[in-house]
Amino acid sequence: MKKKLSYLLAIVFFLFLIYFGIFRIQKIPNFFFLFTNLFIIFFTFFLILKNKRNFSLKNIVYIFILIFFGLSPLYQINTNFYTWGIFLTEKETIISNITIILILFIIHLLSRPLYFSKSSKLKMSNKIFSEEIKKFKFTMPISYQFYIFFFFLLLFFLLFQSYNFNFINFLYRSGEVDNGFIWNQTAYLFFSYLIRPLIFNLFIVFFFIKNRVNFLFYIISIFSIFAVFPTGVPRFFAATMYLTFIFILINLYSKKDISLFFVILIGLIFIFPLLDIFRWFSSNSSLVDYNFNIDLHSGNFDAYGMFTLALNRGNVLFGKNILTAIFFFIPRSLWLNKEIGSGALISENLSLDLDNVSMPYFAEGYLAFGFFGLITFVIILSRLIYKIDDKFYTTLVDCDNKNPMIFIIYLNLLFLLFFIMRGDLLSSFAYLIGITFSNISLYIFIKNIIKNQV
């Protein structure tokens, strides 16, 4: 009953967004654009509801396409699809819509076997979370908990030191950079992409320890929140960490079901704009200036415009953007001709008003190798989300070694995928590698502890 109510609220909110978007249309759109746009919206929403698993990478991809390539363009008609100083033509938007529809069909067809798996276990609904997650609790020797605690304090001390022990700069970012970081860019990547997620996920692991020392747990909790303070880290990173924490907490201590779609809608429309204040906050700013507008035509939702610009006006890079993303850790002092992010590159080539823009995953594929690259990126994504979803739910049911990092790794990837879809590839891939490496390290550590207890 609660699950049905959750989905009903999501559907009502979704229909409200469509109605509100159409109600605000003053400029009469091209019929073919409106037809293809509404097709994207309703087909994607149908695929989301059809998926029995509320939590899945596949649903994340569909939700991203629905919001950024379906709903937001509907709000952007009045501004002639104004994207950072450039107006998109009707022909360009129609080409984008047709391409997005093609992408949707490829993803659906290539991941479709998951719906018709012969294994009844793989057909299990979202209830598997609340039923299985409690079985992942384990016993950890007290001595190990103290070892982790001192290691945790060392990590936090190094992180705090990197901000010269400045409390304000540690908790608050200005624009797109962290204030007061005293070391070089390589060190910044290390602390941002590896140490911070390691600190926070250590904190989440403590929720699964049956015999945890609460005194240590409370200290770790406080320091973890400071280490990944919502206004002190990028919004997508805060969302990845805290949503993972919230969903694990709810499933561990209650049986309430949450609609992933509804949570992401609320986050994008209300929470993310609130956090956006702190990117540009100054002594002249005031929090009372903030209001909860449904602003799907704002710069936060520029993915459709940037996808369209890349598809129609972008230059093929022949894989340079991929190489730059893969070898993100090589400093520019050693790699003199290292490319900048694809979004910044498009901005530079087209003289956009802003260089810190998004560049959706699919657009990265097109920029890499043209239309062939785009289709290749779609196929790779389709197979990956199918394989990972399939592996996760199979492991959840069949695995004898109940390592809680399985949940943490999957949920981190689930919410991080939303950011990867928006791009650009350079920054999103760096965070993906950092979080994955720290999680694998924790997985191996916890696995050895559980193995020794058997």
Secondary structure, DSSP 4 states (H G I P E B T S, - for coil): -HHHHHHHHHHHHHHHHHHHHHHT--SPPPHHHHHHHHHHHHHHHHHHHH-S-SS-HHHHHHHHIIIIIIIHHHHSTTTTTEETTEEPPHHHHHHHHHHHHHHHHHHHHHSGGGGG-S-GGGG--THHHHHHGGGG-B---HHHHHHHHHHHHHHHHHHHHTTTT-HHHHH-EETTEETT--S-HHHHHHIIIIIHHHHHHHHHHGGGBTT--HHHHHHHHHHHHHHT-TTTS-HHHHHHHHHHHHHHHHHHH------HHHHHHHIIIIIHHHHHGGGS--TT--GGG------TTSGGG-HHHHHHHHHHHPPP-TTHHHHHHHTTTS-TTT-TTPPPPHHHHHHHHHT-S-SS----HHHHHHHHHHHHHHHHHHHHHHHHHHHHHHHHHHHHHH-SS--THHHHHHHHHHHHHHHHHHS-HHHHHHHHHHHHHHHHHHHHHHHHHHHHH-
